[in-house]
Amino acid sequence: MAERILLIDDDVELVEMIRDYLTREGFEVSKVHDGESGVREALSGRYAIAVVDVMMPGFNGIEVLRRVRRESTMPVLMLTARGDDTDRIVGLELGADDYVPKPCTARELTARIRVILKRAGHPGETVSRAFKVGVLAVWPEKRRVEQAGQPVELTSTEFSLLEVLVRNAGQVVSKEELSEQALGRPLMRFDRSIDMHMCNIRQKLGEAPDGRSRIQTVIRKGYMLIKE
């Protein structure tokens, strides 16, 4: 069955071009041209991923993302103006899985969508082995995280980053390695997306019993999940 993609963008011509390309690539695509309809469709449960343009009248893309994240962890890819770091950072802070600067090609966008969908995967029904670090448990196949027996809700990107850290608990993992292994792409110059995702993960995990952040920043080297 073809995976369903939701395009939320008021640029009718661009959306048609992207829709045609994605359809030829085997996806099933729906489109809406305003934020309010976009939120309603995104929360319908019918889509594998939403592609959201930041610049829209009424509900802009940031507001769409904020409202979707209140109720769902579905993957969301943001389209941002090239060089607009503010929208990019705010989107990542709110839980966007990734972003693509506009103008972009349909081929580039499709490649990024494939990476996110592959990363998100589909939880299986078979029993899988958990990786455990203290009270933290991660099931890679089921893409599930629990802390002290309580579920932790993460976006697909947040999960992938945490999984890499859990597999390397007690060791420093560079941002380059995190980008390659978790995001599926080389680290771009001046890219702060990993920093933003790590901030979100820290907030969701809270502090260790000794008051330290469970994820430590190692200056000029990367990040490390502490062993309790």
Biotite code that builds the C-alpha atoms (Angstrom):
import biotite.structure as struc

atoms = struc.array([
    struc.Atom([0.000, 0.000, 0.000], chain_id="A", res_id=1, res_name="MET", atom_name="CA", element="C"),
    struc.Atom([1.342, 3.435, -0.946], chain_id="A", res_id=2, res_name="ALA", atom_name="CA", element="C"),
    struc.Atom([2.288, 5.700, 1.928], chain_id="A", res_id=3, res_name="GLU", atom_name="CA", element="C"),
    struc.Atom([0.131, 8.814, 2.164], chain_id="A", res_id=4, res_name="ARG", atom_name="CA", element="C"),
    struc.Atom([1.699, 12.256, 2.258], chain_id="A", res_id=5, res_name="ILE", atom_name="CA", element="C"),
    struc.Atom([-0.044, 15.490, 3.194], chain_id="A", res_id=6, res_name="LEU", atom_name="CA", element="C"),
    struc.Atom([1.191, 18.717, 1.573], chain_id="A", res_id=7, res_name="LEU", atom_name="CA", element="C"),
    struc.Atom([0.217, 21.934, 3.400], chain_id="A", res_id=8, res_name="ILE", atom_name="CA", element="C"),
    struc.Atom([1.262, 24.967, 1.340], chain_id="A", res_id=9, res_name="ASP", atom_name="CA", element="C"),
    struc.Atom([-0.537, 27.931, -0.192], chain_id="A", res_id=10, res_name="ASP", atom_name="CA", element="C"),
    struc.Atom([1.754, 27.941, -3.262], chain_id="A", res_id=11, res_name="ASP", atom_name="CA", element="C"),
    struc.Atom([-0.615, 26.140, -5.637], chain_id="A", res_id=12, res_name="VAL", atom_name="CA", element="C"),
    struc.Atom([1.851, 25.825, -8.499], chain_id="A", res_id=13, res_name="GLU", atom_name="CA", element="C"),
    struc.Atom([4.636, 24.423, -6.308], chain_id="A", res_id=14, res_name="LEU", atom_name="CA", element="C"),
    struc.Atom([2.304, 21.968, -4.584], chain_id="A", res_id=15, res_name="VAL", atom_name="CA", element="C"),
    struc.Atom([1.086, 20.642, -7.950], chain_id="A", res_id=16, res_name="GLU", atom_name="CA", element="C"),
    struc.Atom([4.654, 20.086, -9.108], chain_id="A", res_id=17, res_name="MET", atom_name="CA", element="C"),
    struc.Atom([5.610, 18.299, -5.887], chain_id="A", res_id=18, res_name="ILE", atom_name="CA", element="C"),
    struc.Atom([2.390, 16.245, -5.890], chain_id="A", res_id=19, res_name="ARG", atom_name="CA", element="C"),
    struc.Atom([2.978, 15.066, -9.468], chain_id="A", res_id=20, res_name="ASP", atom_name="CA", element="C"),
    struc.Atom([6.562, 14.057, -8.677], chain_id="A", res_id=21, res_name="TYR", atom_name="CA", element="C"),
    struc.Atom([5.646, 12.233, -5.449], chain_id="A", res_id=22, res_name="LEU", atom_name="CA", element="C"),
    struc.Atom([2.814, 10.418, -7.215], chain_id="A", res_id=23, res_name="THR", atom_name="CA", element="C"),
    struc.Atom([5.214, 9.191, -9.901], chain_id="A", res_id=24, res_name="ARG", atom_name="CA", element="C"),
    struc.Atom([7.484, 7.988, -7.094], chain_id="A", res_id=25, res_name="GLU", atom_name="CA", element="C"),
    struc.Atom([4.704, 5.775, -5.763], chain_id="A", res_id=26, res_name="GLY", atom_name="CA", element="C"),
    struc.Atom([3.236, 7.898, -2.965], chain_id="A", res_id=27, res_name="PHE", atom_name="CA", element="C"),
    struc.Atom([-0.397, 8.794, -2.423], chain_id="A", res_id=28, res_name="GLU", atom_name="CA", element="C"),
    struc.Atom([-0.604, 12.557, -1.988], chain_id="A", res_id=29, res_name="VAL", atom_name="CA", element="C"),
    struc.Atom([-3.247, 14.934, -0.618], chain_id="A", res_id=30, res_name="SER", atom_name="CA", element="C"),
    struc.Atom([-2.924, 18.700, -0.550], chain_id="A", res_id=31, res_name="LYS", atom_name="CA", element="C"),
    struc.Atom([-4.452, 21.602, 1.324], chain_id="A", res_id=32, res_name="VAL", atom_name="CA", element="C"),
    struc.Atom([-3.663, 25.287, 0.923], chain_id="A", res_id=33, res_name="HIS", atom_name="CA", element="C"),
    struc.Atom([-4.386, 26.737, 4.365], chain_id="A", res_id=34, res_name="ASP", atom_name="CA", element="C"),
    struc.Atom([-3.232, 26.016, 7.878], chain_id="A", res_id=35, res_name="GLY", atom_name="CA", element="C"),
    struc.Atom([-6.599, 25.357, 9.484], chain_id="A", res_id=36, res_name="GLU", atom_name="CA", element="C"),
    struc.Atom([-7.485, 22.647, 6.970], chain_id="A", res_id=37, res_name="SER", atom_name="CA", element="C"),
    struc.Atom([-3.936, 21.361, 7.264], chain_id="A", res_id=38, res_name="GLY", atom_name="CA", element="C"),
    struc.Atom([-4.233, 20.794, 11.003], chain_id="A", res_id=39, res_name="VAL", atom_name="CA", element="C"),
    struc.Atom([-7.561, 19.027, 10.587], chain_id="A", res_id=40, res_name="ARG", atom_name="CA", element="C"),
    struc.Atom([-6.179, 16.715, 7.884], chain_id="A", res_id=41, res_name="GLU", atom_name="CA", element="C"),
    struc.Atom([-2.894, 16.050, 9.700], chain_id="A", res_id=42, res_name="ALA", atom_name="CA", element="C"),
    struc.Atom([-4.763, 14.898, 12.801], chain_id="A", res_id=43, res_name="LEU", atom_name="CA", element="C"),
    struc.Atom([-7.071, 12.610, 10.835], chain_id="A", res_id=44, res_name="SER", atom_name="CA", element="C"),
    struc.Atom([-4.630, 9.711, 11.191], chain_id="A", res_id=45, res_name="GLY", atom_name="CA", element="C"),
    struc.Atom([-4.587, 9.014, 7.448], chain_id="A", res_id=46, res_name="ARG", atom_name="CA", element="C"),
    struc.Atom([-1.063, 10.221, 6.684], chain_id="A", res_id=47, res_name="TYR", atom_name="CA", element="C"),
    struc.Atom([2.468, 8.910, 7.171], chain_id="A", res_id=48, res_name="ALA", atom_name="CA", element="C"),
    struc.Atom([3.991, 12.415, 7.075], chain_id="A", res_id=49, res_name="ILE", atom_name="CA", element="C"),
    struc.Atom([3.016, 16.061, 6.637], chain_id="A", res_id=50, res_name="ALA", atom_name="CA", element="C"),
    struc.Atom([5.070, 18.566, 4.631], chain_id="A", res_id=51, res_name="VAL", atom_name="CA", element="C"),
    struc.Atom([4.294, 22.049, 5.936], chain_id="A", res_id=52, res_name="VAL", atom_name="CA", element="C"),
    struc.Atom([5.302, 25.431, 4.506], chain_id="A", res_id=53, res_name="ASP", atom_name="CA", element="C"),
    struc.Atom([6.150, 28.000, 7.167], chain_id="A", res_id=54, res_name="VAL", atom_name="CA", element="C"),
    struc.Atom([4.876, 31.024, 5.221], chain_id="A", res_id=55, res_name="MET", atom_name="CA", element="C"),
    struc.Atom([1.100, 30.793, 4.893], chain_id="A", res_id=56, res_name="MET", atom_name="CA", element="C"),
    struc.Atom([-1.705, 33.284, 5.580], chain_id="A", res_id=57, res_name="PRO", atom_name="CA", element="C"),
    struc.Atom([-3.879, 32.711, 8.639], chain_id="A", res_id=58, res_name="GLY", atom_name="CA", element="C"),
    struc.Atom([-2.370, 29.757, 10.484], chain_id="A", res_id=59, res_name="PHE", atom_name="CA", element="C"),
    struc.Atom([1.245, 29.791, 9.380], chain_id="A", res_id=60, res_name="ASN", atom_name="CA", element="C"),
    struc.Atom([3.348, 26.640, 9.343], chain_id="A", res_id=61, res_name="GLY", atom_name="CA", element="C"),
    struc.Atom([4.673, 27.194, 12.854], chain_id="A", res_id=62, res_name="ILE", atom_name="CA", element="C"),
    struc.Atom([1.138, 27.368, 14.242], chain_id="A", res_id=63, res_name="GLU", atom_name="CA", element="C"),
    struc.Atom([0.179, 24.267, 12.249], chain_id="A", res_id=64, res_name="VAL", atom_name="CA", element="C"),
    struc.Atom([3.129, 22.396, 13.756], chain_id="A", res_id=65, res_name="LEU", atom_name="CA", element="C"),
    struc.Atom([2.299, 23.634, 17.265], chain_id="A", res_id=66, res_name="ARG", atom_name="CA", element="C"),
    struc.Atom([-1.304, 22.394, 17.012], chain_id="A", res_id=67, res_name="ARG", atom_name="CA", element="C"),
    struc.Atom([-0.318, 19.058, 15.471], chain_id="A", res_id=68, res_name="VAL", atom_name="CA", element="C"),
    struc.Atom([2.282, 18.431, 18.182], chain_id="A", res_id=69, res_name="ARG", atom_name="CA", element="C"),
    struc.Atom([-0.338, 18.929, 20.904], chain_id="A", res_id=70, res_name="ARG", atom_name="CA", element="C"),
    struc.Atom([-1.982, 15.699, 19.787], chain_id="A", res_id=71, res_name="GLU", atom_name="CA", element="C"),
    struc.Atom([0.365, 13.773, 17.523], chain_id="A", res_id=72, res_name="SER", atom_name="CA", element="C"),
    struc.Atom([3.980, 12.679, 17.015], chain_id="A", res_id=73, res_name="THR", atom_name="CA", element="C"),
    struc.Atom([3.496, 12.080, 13.269], chain_id="A", res_id=74, res_name="MET", atom_name="CA", element="C"),
    struc.Atom([6.563, 13.073, 11.217], chain_id="A", res_id=75, res_name="PRO", atom_name="CA", element="C"),
    struc.Atom([6.484, 16.704, 10.064], chain_id="A", res_id=76, res_name="VAL", atom_name="CA", element="C"),
    struc.Atom([8.889, 18.170, 7.502], chain_id="A", res_id=77, res_name="LEU", atom_name="CA", element="C"),
    struc.Atom([9.008, 21.973, 7.372], chain_id="A", res_id=78, res_name="MET", atom_name="CA", element="C"),
    struc.Atom([9.620, 24.081, 4.278], chain_id="A", res_id=79, res_name="LEU", atom_name="CA", element="C"),
    struc.Atom([11.450, 27.249, 5.328], chain_id="A", res_id=80, res_name="THR", atom_name="CA", element="C"),
    struc.Atom([12.755, 30.331, 3.533], chain_id="A", res_id=81, res_name="ALA", atom_name="CA", element="C"),
    struc.Atom([16.426, 29.890, 2.732], chain_id="A", res_id=82, res_name="ARG", atom_name="CA", element="C"),
    struc.Atom([18.534, 31.633, 5.358], chain_id="A", res_id=83, res_name="GLY", atom_name="CA", element="C"),
    struc.Atom([15.627, 32.163, 7.785], chain_id="A", res_id=84, res_name="ASP", atom_name="CA", element="C"),
    struc.Atom([17.176, 30.681, 10.925], chain_id="A", res_id=85, res_name="ASP", atom_name="CA", element="C"),
    struc.Atom([14.436, 31.942, 13.247], chain_id="A", res_id=86, res_name="THR", atom_name="CA", element="C"),
    struc.Atom([11.611, 29.893, 11.716], chain_id="A", res_id=87, res_name="ASP", atom_name="CA", element="C"),
    struc.Atom([13.930, 26.910, 11.419], chain_id="A", res_id=88, res_name="ARG", atom_name="CA", element="C"),
    struc.Atom([14.948, 26.993, 15.081], chain_id="A", res_id=89, res_name="ILE", atom_name="CA", element="C"),
    struc.Atom([11.397, 27.580, 16.338], chain_id="A", res_id=90, res_name="VAL", atom_name="CA", element="C"),
    struc.Atom([10.137, 24.695, 14.205], chain_id="A", res_id=91, res_name="GLY", atom_name="CA", element="C"),
    struc.Atom([12.767, 22.327, 15.569], chain_id="A", res_id=92, res_name="LEU", atom_name="CA", element="C"),
    struc.Atom([12.052, 23.443, 19.124], chain_id="A", res_id=93, res_name="GLU", atom_name="CA", element="C"),
    struc.Atom([8.381, 22.603, 18.585], chain_id="A", res_id=94, res_name="LEU", atom_name="CA", element="C"),
    struc.Atom([9.227, 19.121, 17.337], chain_id="A", res_id=95, res_name="GLY", atom_name="CA", element="C"),
    struc.Atom([9.622, 19.330, 13.555], chain_id="A", res_id=96, res_name="ALA", atom_name="CA", element="C"),
    struc.Atom([11.477, 16.252, 12.301], chain_id="A", res_id=97, res_name="ASP", atom_name="CA", element="C"),
    struc.Atom([13.521, 18.137, 9.732], chain_id="A", res_id=98, res_name="ASP", atom_name="CA", element="C"),
    struc.Atom([13.411, 21.082, 7.364], chain_id="A", res_id=99, res_name="TYR", atom_name="CA", element="C"),
    struc.Atom([14.147, 21.834, 3.713], chain_id="A", res_id=100, res_name="VAL", atom_name="CA", element="C"),
    struc.Atom([14.974, 25.405, 2.629], chain_id="A", res_id=101, res_name="PRO", atom_name="CA", element="C"),
    struc.Atom([12.953, 26.849, -0.261], chain_id="A", res_id=102, res_name="LYS", atom_name="CA", element="C"),
    struc.Atom([13.366, 27.002, -3.170], chain_id="A", res_id=103, res_name="PRO", atom_name="CA", element="C"),
    struc.Atom([13.967, 23.279, -3.377], chain_id="A", res_id=104, res_name="CYS", atom_name="CA", element="C"),
    struc.Atom([13.602, 20.642, -6.051], chain_id="A", res_id=105, res_name="THR", atom_name="CA", element="C"),
    struc.Atom([10.927, 17.964, -5.898], chain_id="A", res_id=106, res_name="ALA", atom_name="CA", element="C"),
    struc.Atom([13.696, 15.385, -6.065], chain_id="A", res_id=107, res_name="ARG", atom_name="CA", element="C"),
    struc.Atom([15.468, 16.811, -3.003], chain_id="A", res_id=108, res_name="GLU", atom_name="CA", element="C"),
    struc.Atom([12.223, 16.986, -1.043], chain_id="A", res_id=109, res_name="LEU", atom_name="CA", element="C"),
    struc.Atom([11.304, 13.427, -1.998], chain_id="A", res_id=110, res_name="THR", atom_name="CA", element="C"),
    struc.Atom([14.693, 12.142, -0.871], chain_id="A", res_id=111, res_name="ALA", atom_name="CA", element="C"),
    struc.Atom([14.299, 13.850, 2.500], chain_id="A", res_id=112, res_name="ARG", atom_name="CA", element="C"),
    struc.Atom([10.770, 12.448, 2.891], chain_id="A", res_id=113, res_name="ILE", atom_name="CA", element="C"),
    struc.Atom([12.052, 8.922, 2.199], chain_id="A", res_id=114, res_name="ARG", atom_name="CA", element="C"),
    struc.Atom([14.741, 9.285, 4.861], chain_id="A", res_id=115, res_name="VAL", atom_name="CA", element="C"),
    struc.Atom([12.220, 10.431, 7.482], chain_id="A", res_id=116, res_name="ILE", atom_name="CA", element="C"),
    struc.Atom([9.727, 7.684, 6.635], chain_id="A", res_id=117, res_name="LEU", atom_name="CA", element="C"),
    struc.Atom([12.443, 5.042, 6.742], chain_id="A", res_id=118, res_name="LYS", atom_name="CA", element="C"),
    struc.Atom([13.588, 6.401, 10.082], chain_id="A", res_id=119, res_name="ARG", atom_name="CA", element="C"),
    struc.Atom([10.041, 6.457, 11.462], chain_id="A", res_id=120, res_name="ALA", atom_name="CA", element="C"),
    struc.Atom([9.373, 2.865, 10.394], chain_id="A", res_id=121, res_name="GLY", atom_name="CA", element="C"),
    struc.Atom([6.300, 0.958, 11.466], chain_id="A", res_id=122, res_name="HIS", atom_name="CA", element="C"),
    struc.Atom([6.113, -0.677, 14.922], chain_id="A", res_id=123, res_name="PRO", atom_name="CA", element="C"),
    struc.Atom([6.075, -4.437, 14.687], chain_id="A", res_id=124, res_name="GLY", atom_name="CA", element="C"),
    struc.Atom([4.091, -6.904, 16.743], chain_id="A", res_id=125, res_name="GLU", atom_name="CA", element="C"),
    struc.Atom([6.998, -9.250, 17.455], chain_id="A", res_id=126, res_name="THR", atom_name="CA", element="C"),
    struc.Atom([8.893, -9.205, 20.714], chain_id="A", res_id=127, res_name="VAL", atom_name="CA", element="C"),
    struc.Atom([12.071, -7.134, 20.447], chain_id="A", res_id=128, res_name="SER", atom_name="CA", element="C"),
    struc.Atom([15.056, -6.703, 22.709], chain_id="A", res_id=129, res_name="ARG", atom_name="CA", element="C"),
    struc.Atom([15.250, -3.551, 24.771], chain_id="A", res_id=130, res_name="ALA", atom_name="CA", element="C"),
    struc.Atom([18.407, -1.518, 25.262], chain_id="A", res_id=131, res_name="PHE", atom_name="CA", element="C"),
    struc.Atom([18.506, -0.370, 28.873], chain_id="A", res_id=132, res_name="LYS", atom_name="CA", element="C"),
    struc.Atom([20.521, 2.396, 30.502], chain_id="A", res_id=133, res_name="VAL", atom_name="CA", element="C"),
    struc.Atom([19.515, 2.835, 34.130], chain_id="A", res_id=134, res_name="GLY", atom_name="CA", element="C"),
    struc.Atom([15.764, 3.448, 34.222], chain_id="A", res_id=135, res_name="VAL", atom_name="CA", element="C"),
    struc.Atom([15.688, 4.200, 30.487], chain_id="A", res_id=136, res_name="LEU", atom_name="CA", element="C"),
    struc.Atom([14.597, 1.433, 28.092], chain_id="A", res_id=137, res_name="ALA", atom_name="CA", element="C"),
    struc.Atom([14.485, 1.656, 24.310], chain_id="A", res_id=138, res_name="VAL", atom_name="CA", element="C"),
    struc.Atom([12.917, -0.894, 21.940], chain_id="A", res_id=139, res_name="TRP", atom_name="CA", element="C"),
    struc.Atom([14.333, -0.118, 18.439], chain_id="A", res_id=140, res_name="PRO", atom_name="CA", element="C"),
    struc.Atom([11.963, -2.359, 16.451], chain_id="A", res_id=141, res_name="GLU", atom_name="CA", element="C"),
    struc.Atom([8.887, -1.037, 18.202], chain_id="A", res_id=142, res_name="LYS", atom_name="CA", element="C"),
    struc.Atom([10.343, 2.496, 18.387], chain_id="A", res_id=143, res_name="ARG", atom_name="CA", element="C"),
    struc.Atom([9.190, 2.713, 21.980], chain_id="A", res_id=144, res_name="ARG", atom_name="CA", element="C"),
    struc.Atom([10.844, 4.444, 24.936], chain_id="A", res_id=145, res_name="VAL", atom_name="CA", element="C"),
    struc.Atom([10.071, 4.042, 28.618], chain_id="A", res_id=146, res_name="GLU", atom_name="CA", element="C"),
    struc.Atom([11.617, 5.704, 31.625], chain_id="A", res_id=147, res_name="GLN", atom_name="CA", element="C"),
    struc.Atom([11.041, 4.061, 35.001], chain_id="A", res_id=148, res_name="ALA", atom_name="CA", element="C"),
    struc.Atom([8.238, 2.106, 33.344], chain_id="A", res_id=149, res_name="GLY", atom_name="CA", element="C"),
    struc.Atom([6.492, 5.213, 31.991], chain_id="A", res_id=150, res_name="GLN", atom_name="CA", element="C"),
    struc.Atom([6.218, 5.840, 28.220], chain_id="A", res_id=151, res_name="PRO", atom_name="CA", element="C"),
    struc.Atom([8.152, 8.775, 26.768], chain_id="A", res_id=152, res_name="VAL", atom_name="CA", element="C"),
    struc.Atom([6.554, 10.346, 23.684], chain_id="A", res_id=153, res_name="GLU", atom_name="CA", element="C"),
    struc.Atom([9.205, 11.247, 21.117], chain_id="A", res_id=154, res_name="LEU", atom_name="CA", element="C"),
    struc.Atom([9.034, 12.302, 17.479], chain_id="A", res_id=155, res_name="THR", atom_name="CA", element="C"),
    struc.Atom([10.625, 9.923, 14.971], chain_id="A", res_id=156, res_name="SER", atom_name="CA", element="C"),
    struc.Atom([13.752, 12.086, 14.751], chain_id="A", res_id=157, res_name="THR", atom_name="CA", element="C"),
    struc.Atom([14.065, 12.397, 18.519], chain_id="A", res_id=158, res_name="GLU", atom_name="CA", element="C"),
    struc.Atom([13.759, 8.631, 18.843], chain_id="A", res_id=159, res_name="PHE", atom_name="CA", element="C"),
    struc.Atom([16.452, 7.992, 16.237], chain_id="A", res_id=160, res_name="SER", atom_name="CA", element="C"),
    struc.Atom([18.874, 10.360, 17.957], chain_id="A", res_id=161, res_name="LEU", atom_name="CA", element="C"),
    struc.Atom([18.202, 8.870, 21.387], chain_id="A", res_id=162, res_name="LEU", atom_name="CA", element="C"),
    struc.Atom([18.622, 5.344, 20.022], chain_id="A", res_id=163, res_name="GLU", atom_name="CA", element="C"),
    struc.Atom([22.132, 6.192, 18.783], chain_id="A", res_id=164, res_name="VAL", atom_name="CA", element="C"),
    struc.Atom([23.031, 7.639, 22.189], chain_id="A", res_id=165, res_name="LEU", atom_name="CA", element="C"),
    struc.Atom([21.593, 4.631, 24.044], chain_id="A", res_id=166, res_name="VAL", atom_name="CA", element="C"),
    struc.Atom([23.573, 2.214, 21.889], chain_id="A", res_id=167, res_name="ARG", atom_name="CA", element="C"),
    struc.Atom([26.692, 4.223, 22.782], chain_id="A", res_id=168, res_name="ASN", atom_name="CA", element="C"),
    struc.Atom([25.832, 5.040, 26.408], chain_id="A", res_id=169, res_name="ALA", atom_name="CA", element="C"),
    struc.Atom([28.780, 6.420, 28.342], chain_id="A", res_id=170, res_name="GLY", atom_name="CA", element="C"),
    struc.Atom([30.620, 7.329, 25.136], chain_id="A", res_id=171, res_name="GLN", atom_name="CA", element="C"),
    struc.Atom([30.749, 10.637, 23.282], chain_id="A", res_id=172, res_name="VAL", atom_name="CA", element="C"),
    struc.Atom([28.984, 10.587, 19.907], chain_id="A", res_id=173, res_name="VAL", atom_name="CA", element="C"),
    struc.Atom([29.934, 13.375, 17.523], chain_id="A", res_id=174, res_name="SER", atom_name="CA", element="C"),
    struc.Atom([27.333, 15.518, 15.791], chain_id="A", res_id=175, res_name="LYS", atom_name="CA", element="C"),
    struc.Atom([28.659, 14.197, 12.481], chain_id="A", res_id=176, res_name="GLU", atom_name="CA", element="C"),
    struc.Atom([27.963, 10.621, 13.587], chain_id="A", res_id=177, res_name="GLU", atom_name="CA", element="C"),
    struc.Atom([24.539, 11.550, 14.933], chain_id="A", res_id=178, res_name="LEU", atom_name="CA", element="C"),
    struc.Atom([23.600, 13.232, 11.669], chain_id="A", res_id=179, res_name="SER", atom_name="CA", element="C"),
    struc.Atom([24.746, 10.276, 9.563], chain_id="A", res_id=180, res_name="GLU", atom_name="CA", element="C"),
    struc.Atom([23.280, 7.544, 11.765], chain_id="A", res_id=181, res_name="GLN", atom_name="CA", element="C"),
    struc.Atom([20.075, 9.191, 13.017], chain_id="A", res_id=182, res_name="ALA", atom_name="CA", element="C"),
    struc.Atom([19.153, 11.743, 10.349], chain_id="A", res_id=183, res_name="LEU", atom_name="CA", element="C"),
    struc.Atom([20.488, 9.799, 7.396], chain_id="A", res_id=184, res_name="GLY", atom_name="CA", element="C"),
    struc.Atom([22.436, 12.719, 5.945], chain_id="A", res_id=185, res_name="ARG", atom_name="CA", element="C"),
    struc.Atom([25.819, 14.417, 6.356], chain_id="A", res_id=186, res_name="PRO", atom_name="CA", element="C"),
    struc.Atom([26.030, 17.225, 8.892], chain_id="A", res_id=187, res_name="LEU", atom_name="CA", element="C"),
    struc.Atom([25.652, 20.539, 7.116], chain_id="A", res_id=188, res_name="MET", atom_name="CA", element="C"),
    struc.Atom([27.689, 23.584, 8.029], chain_id="A", res_id=189, res_name="ARG", atom_name="CA", element="C"),
    struc.Atom([25.968, 25.812, 10.615], chain_id="A", res_id=190, res_name="PHE", atom_name="CA", element="C"),
    struc.Atom([23.244, 23.170, 11.059], chain_id="A", res_id=191, res_name="ASP", atom_name="CA", element="C"),
    struc.Atom([21.759, 23.504, 14.557], chain_id="A", res_id=192, res_name="ARG", atom_name="CA", element="C"),
    struc.Atom([18.973, 20.967, 14.132], chain_id="A", res_id=193, res_name="SER", atom_name="CA", element="C"),
    struc.Atom([20.664, 18.305, 16.259], chain_id="A", res_id=194, res_name="ILE", atom_name="CA", element="C"),
    struc.Atom([21.140, 20.828, 19.085], chain_id="A", res_id=195, res_name="ASP", atom_name="CA", element="C"),
    struc.Atom([17.437, 21.692, 18.969], chain_id="A", res_id=196, res_name="MET", atom_name="CA", element="C"),
    struc.Atom([16.372, 18.048, 18.954], chain_id="A", res_id=197, res_name="HIS", atom_name="CA", element="C"),
    struc.Atom([18.675, 17.302, 21.881], chain_id="A", res_id=198, res_name="MET", atom_name="CA", element="C"),
    struc.Atom([17.139, 20.156, 23.842], chain_id="A", res_id=199, res_name="CYS", atom_name="CA", element="C"),
    struc.Atom([13.685, 18.636, 23.271], chain_id="A", res_id=200, res_name="ASN", atom_name="CA", element="C"),
    struc.Atom([14.859, 15.156, 24.301], chain_id="A", res_id=201, res_name="ILE", atom_name="CA", element="C"),
    struc.Atom([16.446, 16.529, 27.488], chain_id="A", res_id=202, res_name="ARG", atom_name="CA", element="C"),
    struc.Atom([13.195, 18.207, 28.465], chain_id="A", res_id=203, res_name="GLN", atom_name="CA", element="C"),
    struc.Atom([11.231, 14.990, 27.932], chain_id="A", res_id=204, res_name="LYS", atom_name="CA", element="C"),
    struc.Atom([13.690, 12.819, 29.859], chain_id="A", res_id=205, res_name="LEU", atom_name="CA", element="C"),
    struc.Atom([14.227, 15.230, 32.733], chain_id="A", res_id=206, res_name="GLY", atom_name="CA", element="C"),
    struc.Atom([17.183, 15.034, 35.104], chain_id="A", res_id=207, res_name="GLU", atom_name="CA", element="C"),
    struc.Atom([19.009, 12.027, 36.506], chain_id="A", res_id=208, res_name="ALA", atom_name="CA", element="C"),
    struc.Atom([18.642, 11.371, 40.275], chain_id="A", res_id=209, res_name="PRO", atom_name="CA", element="C"),
    struc.Atom([21.869, 13.281, 40.938], chain_id="A", res_id=210, res_name="ASP", atom_name="CA", element="C"),
    struc.Atom([20.504, 16.386, 39.208], chain_id="A", res_id=211, res_name="GLY", atom_name="CA", element="C"),
    struc.Atom([22.561, 16.064, 36.041], chain_id="A", res_id=212, res_name="ARG", atom_name="CA", element="C"),
    struc.Atom([21.058, 16.175, 32.572], chain_id="A", res_id=213, res_name="SER", atom_name="CA", element="C"),
    struc.Atom([20.831, 12.627, 31.229], chain_id="A", res_id=214, res_name="ARG", atom_name="CA", element="C"),
    struc.Atom([22.361, 13.870, 27.978], chain_id="A", res_id=215, res_name="ILE", atom_name="CA", element="C"),
    struc.Atom([25.658, 15.702, 28.407], chain_id="A", res_id=216, res_name="GLN", atom_name="CA", element="C"),
    struc.Atom([27.126, 18.151, 25.894], chain_id="A", res_id=217, res_name="THR", atom_name="CA", element="C"),
    struc.Atom([30.855, 17.587, 25.427], chain_id="A", res_id=218, res_name="VAL", atom_name="CA", element="C"),
    struc.Atom([32.235, 20.843, 24.038], chain_id="A", res_id=219, res_name="ILE", atom_name="CA", element="C"),
    struc.Atom([33.577, 20.564, 20.484], chain_id="A", res_id=220, res_name="ARG", atom_name="CA", element="C"),
    struc.Atom([33.091, 16.781, 20.559], chain_id="A", res_id=221, res_name="LYS", atom_name="CA", element="C"),
    struc.Atom([29.403, 15.889, 20.671], chain_id="A", res_id=222, res_name="GLY", atom_name="CA", element="C"),
    struc.Atom([26.863, 14.383, 23.060], chain_id="A", res_id=223, res_name="TYR", atom_name="CA", element="C"),
    struc.Atom([26.886, 11.557, 25.593], chain_id="A", res_id=224, res_name="MET", atom_name="CA", element="C"),
    struc.Atom([24.097, 9.687, 27.395], chain_id="A", res_id=225, res_name="LEU", atom_name="CA", element="C"),
    struc.Atom([25.270, 9.201, 30.979], chain_id="A", res_id=226, res_name="ILE", atom_name="CA", element="C"),
    struc.Atom([25.211, 5.825, 32.653], chain_id="A", res_id=227, res_name="LYS", atom_name="CA", element="C"),
    struc.Atom([23.392, 5.962, 35.983], chain_id="A", res_id=228, res_name="GLU", atom_name="CA", element="C"),
])
